[in-house]
Amino acid sequence: MLNPGQQHRSFIVRSKWLLPITCRPLENAWLRVERGLVTGFGVWPPRTVNNIEVIDQGNAIITPGFVNAHTHLEFSSCQKPFATKGGLHEWIHEVVSWKREQHSPSTDAHEKITAAVVSGSRESAACGVVALGEIATNDIAYNEISGRLRLRVFREVLGLDPSSIKSLPPRVASSFRDSQQLSRAGIAVGLSPHAPYSTQWHIGQAAVNAAKNSLGSCKRIRRGDNCLTPLAMHLAESKFEEEFLHKQTGPFRKLFHDLGIWPAHAPALASTADWISLLAKSNRGLIVHGTFLVDNPQAMARIKRHRHTLALVICPRTTRALSGKLPPLAEFKKSGARVCLGTDGRGSNPDLSIRAEAACLIDSGLATPQEALLMITSNGAWALGFEHRTGSIATGRPADFVILKPSVSPSTADKATTAIFDATTAVVSTFRGGHPIAGHFA
């Protein structure tokens, strides 16, 4: 865990390969870190050392620290994922039942969720992650546990009960207040209208307004990434989603009836395409999953139109588990919007390895290792609004990087990039701002 009072260590680390993202890969490379910042890098040897400690990592590969753009850390205590064979609606039923059990009077839900988030944070850092987009459904004190990773905490909002933009459900209003409190505590925040099937249109409009108000008030007191308030939303996750949005029938209607949350009056729902346009009105919008978006030409056209303010966040292993297929990455790339990766969480995944998500795409032929590396570094950083802090290695930027040890020393840059996603390649250590947050570093 980082200690705010901890002094920064200055050092030069030498490695077989350095993949900065900001320029071409470098062989037999060095990276200098001073006061938590990158102060230089290049091909060995550096012109001057100035009595700075040199640490030789042999055949290691150094890349920017990885970015997990979407996850639910509250499920990090799950020993195995919930059953996914029945599809999204049946999986949601299991999730809601589990969450209700967690919040029963006989349990300390707040303590359990906090412990799960801490556990997930540590696991993520051990996997090479330095920045993470967390979906928060509870008001836990993220400011007290955020030292390990760069967190963007998206406070979730949803609801089907009768309400209006002027009279929001108490839980939604409370979520907005929680987000403001986290922002005042120095946490980078966002808002997450959950999904079109669970969130009424006016709640989404209120989220956009809250994001804009937060941006304005934040800029008056400070500058930087923390002032950005992105919106994230799960879209087109199920083949039954469109039926429910247009007719309010099908498995989702049965799901909400079985859970006892279907309102007496029909909720005010909106189309997938309209939600995409609404997300684009925020200062940054994240479209999560999008498994069936290609079946909706209007939605894909909106993404292409708003590609400069939207990011597509895909979680390949979760999508495969819930739908039996992988995300339509080829069509997503054609839209021109940035594509990045998330792990979704242990509720649908066996672990929090962002490299395993990327390897899933590489092994299926949907992405090259070079494309996958961009997805889990610079693209993910941009999606979370951290593009000036992390996602690449550049002089003057925070020293966020990961050291990996392949089983065989790569002889070319392409082989080095491929080795990043090899299951036999180990994460040696993860650095945030020049401090090791996971692993071992001599």
C-alpha positions in Angstrom: 0.0 0.0 0.0 1.3 3.5 -0.8 2.1 5.7 2.1 1.6 9.4 1.4 4.6 10.2 3.5 6.9 7.7 1.9 9.9 9.2 0.2 10.3 8.5 -3.5 13.1 6.2 -4.6 15.3 7.1 -7.5 16.6 4.3 -9.7 17.4 3.2 -13.2 15.9 -0.1 -14.3 17.5 -2.0 -17.2 15.6 -4.6 -19.3 15.7 -6.6 -22.4 12.7 -4.8 -23.9 10.9 -1.5 -23.1 7.5 -0.9 -24.8 6.6 2.7 -24.0 3.6 3.0 -26.3 4.6 6.7 -27.0 7.4 5.5 -29.4 8.8 2.3 -30.9 9.8 -0.6 -28.7 13.4 -0.4 -27.4 15.8 -3.4 -27.1 18.4 -3.5 -24.3 16.7 -0.5 -22.7 16.8 1.6 -19.6 14.2 3.6 -17.7 15.0 6.2 -15.1 12.6 7.1 -12.3 13.1 10.1 -10.0 10.6 11.7 -7.5 7.9 9.3 -8.8 8.3 10.5 -12.4 9.9 9.1 -15.6 12.9 11.3 -16.2 14.3 9.5 -19.2 14.5 6.2 -21.1 16.4 4.9 -24.1 18.8 2.2 -25.4 21.5 1.2 -22.9 23.7 2.8 -21.7 22.3 6.2 -20.5 24.6 9.1 -20.9 24.8 9.8 -17.2 23.9 7.8 -14.1 24.6 10.4 -11.5 25.0 7.9 -8.7 21.5 6.6 -9.2 21.0 2.9 -8.3 20.9 0.7 -11.4 18.7 -2.4 -11.2 19.2 -5.0 -14.0 16.1 -7.1 -14.7 17.8 -9.3 -17.3 15.4 -10.5 -20.0 12.4 -8.6 -18.6 9.9 -6.7 -20.5 8.7 -3.3 -19.3 5.4 -1.9 -20.4 3.0 0.8 -19.1 1.0 -0.3 -16.2 -2.2 -2.0 -17.3 -5.7 -0.5 -17.2 -8.8 -2.5 -16.3 -11.5 -0.2 -17.5 -14.5 -2.0 -16.0 -14.9 -4.2 -13.0 -17.1 -4.9 -10.0 -14.8 -5.4 -7.1 -17.6 -6.2 -4.7 -17.6 -9.7 -6.1 -13.9 -10.3 -5.3 -14.9 -12.5 -2.4 -16.6 -15.0 -4.7 -14.7 -18.3 -4.9 -16.2 -19.0 -8.3 -18.5 -17.1 -10.7 -22.2 -17.4 -10.5 -23.8 -19.8 -13.1 -23.8 -18.3 -16.5 -25.4 -21.0 -18.7 -28.9 -19.6 -18.4 -27.9 -16.3 -19.9 -27.8 -12.8 -18.5 -31.3 -12.7 -17.0 -30.8 -15.9 -15.0 -27.3 -14.7 -13.9 -28.8 -11.4 -12.7 -31.3 -13.4 -10.6 -28.4 -15.2 -8.9 -26.5 -12.0 -8.4 -29.5 -10.2 -6.8 -30.2 -13.1 -4.5 -26.6 -13.1 -3.4 -26.6 -9.4 -2.8 -29.8 -9.6 -0.8 -28.2 -12.3 1.3 -25.1 -10.1 1.8 -27.4 -7.3 3.1 -29.4 -9.4 5.4 -29.7 -8.2 9.1 -27.4 -10.9 10.3 -24.4 -9.8 8.1 -22.1 -6.8 8.2 -22.5 -6.0 4.5 -20.4 -2.8 4.6 -17.4 -4.6 6.2 -17.7 -7.5 3.7 -17.9 -5.3 0.7 -14.9 -3.2 1.8 -12.9 -6.4 2.4 -13.8 -7.6 -1.1 -12.8 -4.3 -2.7 -9.5 -4.4 -0.9 -8.9 -8.0 -2.0 -9.8 -7.2 -5.6 -7.5 -4.2 -5.6 -4.6 -6.3 -4.4 -5.3 -9.0 -7.0 -5.5 -6.4 -9.7 -2.2 -4.9 -8.8 -0.6 -8.3 -8.7 -1.8 -8.8 -12.3 0.0 -5.7 -13.5 -3.0 -3.3 -13.2 -2.3 0.3 -12.1 -5.7 1.9 -12.9 -9.2 0.6 -12.6 -12.8 1.6 -13.4 -14.8 0.4 -10.4 -18.6 0.1 -10.4 -19.7 1.0 -6.9 -23.1 0.1 -5.5 -22.4 1.0 -1.9 -21.1 4.0 -0.1 -17.9 2.5 1.2 -14.9 4.7 1.9 -12.9 4.3 -1.3 -10.7 7.3 -0.2 -9.3 5.1 2.6 -8.4 2.2 0.3 -7.5 3.8 -3.0 -3.7 4.2 -2.4 -2.8 1.0 -4.3 -4.5 1.7 -7.6 -5.6 4.8 -9.6 -9.4 4.3 -9.2 -12.2 5.8 -11.2 -15.2 5.0 -9.0 -18.5 4.9 -11.0 -21.4 5.2 -8.6 -24.2 3.1 -10.0 -27.8 4.5 -10.4 -30.9 2.6 -11.5 -34.6 2.2 -10.8 -37.9 1.2 -12.3 -40.3 2.7 -9.6 -42.4 5.7 -10.5 -40.4 8.9 -10.3 -39.3 11.9 -12.4 -36.2 14.0 -13.0 -37.5 16.5 -10.4 -38.4 13.7 -7.9 -35.7 11.0 -8.1 -35.9 7.8 -6.1 -34.1 8.3 -2.7 -31.5 5.7 -3.6 -30.6 7.6 -6.7 -30.3 10.9 -5.0 -28.2 9.2 -2.3 -25.9 7.8 -5.0 -25.3 11.3 -6.4 -24.4 12.6 -2.9 -22.0 9.7 -2.4 -20.3 10.5 -5.6 -19.9 14.2 -4.6 -18.5 13.1 -1.2 -15.9 10.9 -2.9 -14.9 13.7 -5.3 -14.4 16.1 -2.4 -12.2 13.4 -0.8 -10.0 13.4 -3.8 -11.3 10.3 -5.6 -11.8 10.4 -9.3 -15.5 9.7 -9.8 -18.0 8.8 -12.5 -21.6 7.8 -12.6 -23.1 4.6 -14.0 -26.7 4.3 -15.1 -26.8 0.6 -14.8 -28.5 -0.6 -18.0 -31.4 0.3 -20.3 -33.6 -2.5 -18.9 -33.1 -1.4 -15.3 -32.8 2.4 -15.5 -35.5 4.8 -16.5 -34.7 7.5 -19.0 -35.0 10.5 -16.6 -32.5 8.9 -14.2 -30.0 8.9 -17.0 -30.8 12.5 -17.8 -30.2 13.3 -14.1 -26.9 11.5 -14.2 -25.7 13.6 -17.2 -26.8 16.8 -15.4 -25.0 15.7 -12.2 -21.8 14.9 -14.2 -21.9 18.4 -15.8 -22.5 20.1 -12.4 -19.8 18.1 -10.8 -17.4 19.1 -13.5 -18.2 22.8 -13.1 -17.9 22.8 -9.3 -14.7 20.7 -9.3 -13.0 23.1 -11.8 -13.6 26.0 -9.5 -11.6 24.4 -6.7 -8.9 22.3 -8.5 -7.6 21.1 -11.8 -6.8 17.7 -13.2 -8.2 14.3 -14.1 -10.4 14.2 -10.9 -12.7 16.9 -12.3 -13.7 14.7 -15.2 -17.0 12.8 -14.5 -17.4 10.0 -17.1 -20.6 8.0 -17.5 -20.5 4.2 -17.9 -23.4 2.0 -18.9 -24.0 -1.7 -19.7 -25.5 -1.9 -23.2 -26.8 -4.6 -25.5 -25.7 -7.5 -23.2 -28.6 -9.8 -24.1 -30.5 -10.8 -27.2 -33.7 -10.3 -25.2 -32.8 -6.7 -24.3 -34.4 -5.0 -27.3 -37.6 -6.9 -26.9 -37.9 -5.7 -23.3 -37.1 -2.1 -24.2 -39.7 -2.0 -26.9 -42.5 -4.2 -25.6 -41.6 -4.7 -21.9 -42.1 -8.5 -22.4 -39.8 -11.5 -22.4 -37.3 -12.9 -19.9 -36.5 -9.5 -18.3 -40.1 -8.8 -17.5 -40.3 -12.3 -15.8 -37.0 -11.6 -14.0 -38.3 -8.4 -12.5 -41.6 -10.0 -11.6 -39.9 -12.9 -9.9 -37.6 -10.5 -8.0 -40.6 -8.5 -6.9 -39.4 -5.3 -8.3 -41.8 -4.8 -11.3 -43.7 -1.5 -10.7 -47.4 -1.2 -10.9 -47.0 1.4 -13.7 -44.9 0.8 -16.8 -41.4 2.4 -16.4 -40.2 5.0 -18.8 -37.5 3.2 -20.8 -35.5 4.3 -23.8 -33.9 2.7 -26.8 -30.2 1.7 -26.9 -29.5 4.3 -29.6 -31.0 7.1 -27.4 -28.8 6.0 -24.5 -25.7 6.1 -26.6 -26.5 9.7 -27.6 -27.1 10.6 -23.9 -23.8 9.1 -22.9 -22.1 11.2 -25.6 -23.4 14.3 -23.9 -21.3 13.6 -20.9 -17.6 14.6 -21.0 -16.8 11.0 -21.6 -19.0 8.0 -22.1 -18.2 4.3 -21.7 -20.3 1.7 -23.4 -19.8 -1.6 -21.6 -20.1 -5.1 -23.2 -22.2 -4.2 -26.3 -22.4 -7.9 -27.2 -25.5 -7.4 -29.5 -24.9 -3.8 -30.7 -24.1 -5.0 -34.2 -27.7 -6.2 -34.5 -28.8 -2.5 -34.1 -27.7 -0.4 -37.1 -29.0 2.8 -35.5 -27.0 2.2 -32.3 -23.8 1.5 -34.3 -24.4 4.7 -36.3 -24.6 6.7 -33.1 -21.3 5.2 -31.9 -19.6 6.2 -35.1 -21.1 9.7 -34.9 -19.9 10.2 -31.3 -16.7 8.2 -31.6 -14.5 11.0 -30.2 -16.3 11.1 -26.9 -17.2 7.4 -26.4 -15.2 4.3 -25.5 -16.2 0.7 -26.0 -15.3 -1.5 -23.0 -15.4 -5.2 -23.7 -15.0 -8.1 -21.2 -14.4 -11.1 -23.5 -14.5 -13.9 -21.0 -17.7 -12.6 -19.4 -19.3 -12.1 -22.8 -18.4 -15.6 -23.9 -19.7 -17.1 -20.6 -23.0 -15.3 -20.7 -23.8 -15.3 -24.5 -21.7 -18.1 -25.9 -19.8 -15.8 -28.2 -17.1 -13.1 -28.1 -17.6 -9.4 -28.5 -18.0 -8.1 -32.1 -14.5 -6.5 -32.0 -14.1 -6.2 -35.8 -17.3 -4.1 -36.1 -16.3 -2.1 -33.0 -12.9 -1.2 -34.6 -14.7 0.0 -37.8 -16.7 2.5 -35.7 -13.6 4.5 -34.9 -14.3 4.5 -31.2 -11.5 3.5 -28.8 -11.8 -0.1 -27.6 -10.5 -1.1 -24.2 -10.8 -4.1 -21.9 -12.3 -4.9 -18.5 -12.6 -8.1 -16.3 -16.2 -7.4 -15.2 -15.5 -9.1 -11.8 -15.4 -12.5 -10.1 -19.2 -12.7 -10.3 -18.7 -13.7 -14.0 -15.0 -14.4 -14.2 -12.6 -16.8 -12.4 -10.0 -14.0 -11.8 -9.2 -10.4 -12.4 -6.4 -10.9 -15.0 -6.7 -8.2 -17.7 -3.9 -10.1 -19.6 -6.2 -13.2 -19.7 -9.0 -11.0 -21.2 -6.6 -9.8 -23.9 -5.2 -13.3 -24.5 -8.8 -14.5 -25.1 -9.1 -12.0 -28.1 -5.6 -12.8 -29.4 -6.1 -16.6 -29.3 -9.4 -16.2 -31.1 -7.8 -14.2 -33.9 -9.9 -11.1 -33.1 -6.9 -8.9 -32.1 -3.1 -8.8 -32.6 -0.9 -8.6 -29.5 -0.1 -5.0 -30.5 -3.8 -4.1 -30.6 -4.4 -5.8 -27.3 -1.6 -3.9 -25.6 -3.1 -0.6 -26.7 -6.5 -1.7 -25.3 -5.1 -2.4 -21.9 -2.9 0.7 -21.7 -3.5 3.9 -23.5 -7.1 3.2 -24.7 -8.1 2.2 -21.2 -6.4 5.2 -19.7 -8.3 7.5 -22.0 -11.7 5.8 -21.3 -11.2 6.5 -17.5 -9.9 10.0 -18.1 -6.4 9.2 -16.9 -4.7 9.7 -20.2 -2.4 12.4 -18.7 -1.4 10.2 -15.8 -1.0 6.6 -17.0 -1.3 4.3 -20.0 2.0 5.2 -21.6 5.6 5.8 -20.6 6.8 9.3 -21.3 9.3 11.7 -19.8 7.7 13.9 -17.1 4.8 11.5 -16.5 4.1 9.4 -13.4 6.2 6.2 -13.4 3.4 3.8 -13.9 4.8 0.6 -15.3 4.9 -3.2 -15.0 7.9 -5.5 -15.2 7.3 -8.9 -16.8 9.5 -12.0 -17.0 9.0 -14.3 -20.0 10.0 -17.9 -19.9 12.1 -17.4 -23.0 13.9 -14.2 -23.9 12.2 -12.6 -26.9 14.5 -11.9 -29.8 12.2 -9.3 -31.5 9.8 -6.6 -30.6 6.9 -8.5 -31.9 7.9 -11.6 -29.9 8.2 -9.4 -26.8 4.7 -8.0 -27.3 3.4 -11.5 -27.8 5.1 -12.7 -24.7 3.2 -10.2 -22.6 0.1 -12.3 -23.0 1.7 -15.7 -22.7 0.4 -17.5 -19.6 4.0 -18.5 -18.7 5.1 -14.9 -18.5 5.1 -13.7 -14.9 4.4 -10.2 -13.5 7.4 -9.4 -11.4 6.4 -6.0 -10.1 3.9 -3.3 -10.7 4.7 0.4 -10.1 2.4 3.3 -9.6 4.1 6.8 -9.5 7.5 5.2 -9.0 6.3 3.1 -6.0 6.1 -0.8 -6.2 2.4 -1.7 -5.4 2.8 -5.4 -6.1 5.4 -8.0 -6.6 9.1 -7.8 -5.8 11.8 -5.3 -6.8 15.4 -5.5 -5.8 
